[in-house]
Every structure is written in structure tokens, then in C-alpha cells.
Amino acid sequence: MCAGSHDYTRPNLPIAHAPIHVECGTWISSDAFIGPGVTIGAGCVVGARAVVFSDVPPSSMVIGNPAKVIKQIGPEKDAP
């Protein structure tokens, strides 16, 4: 997880901070990168080596670079 970067629009490249929010019941797999300012919704799965630069909706599974939602998950999906 990387909550800091640099403001490339300014000549002295100052550090810019944007918090990362990870909600309850989320699983972030090994070697995933979560960028500054991202919110990972409740009940998500972030796949191994995924690169996440935008918010992930609740109960989503994301994979890839850049990370994309591949399916919705959760107990409500298993109900008849």
C-alpha cells in the first residue's frame, strides 16, 4: 500500500498524501499494489499482484494491471 506520492506539477516535487481506506472483510492478496486515495469496499478480494489506482466497489473481486472488477462476490450471490 502506497499512500504517498509527489506533486509532479510543482517544481520542487513535494510529497503528496492521500489516505487509503480498506473496509471490513477485505482480502488483499500478496504483492498487490494499492495506490494513494483508494478505497477498497467491504468484502472485496484483491488478486495477487493487482495494481489498484481507483476505488473498488463493495463485494467485488479485482485482478490485473490496472485492476478491473471481474465479478461480484459474497453470500448474497449464492442465494437461490
Sequence and secondary structure as in RCSB ss.txt:
>XXXX:A:sequence
MCAGSHDYTRPNLPIAHAPIHVECGTWISSDAFIGPGVTIGAGCVVGARAVVFSDVPPSSMVIGNPAKVIKQIGP
EKDAP
>XXXX:A:secstr
   EEE TTSTT  EEE   EE TT EE TT EE TT EE TT EE TT EE S B TTEEEETTTTEEEEE SG
GGT  
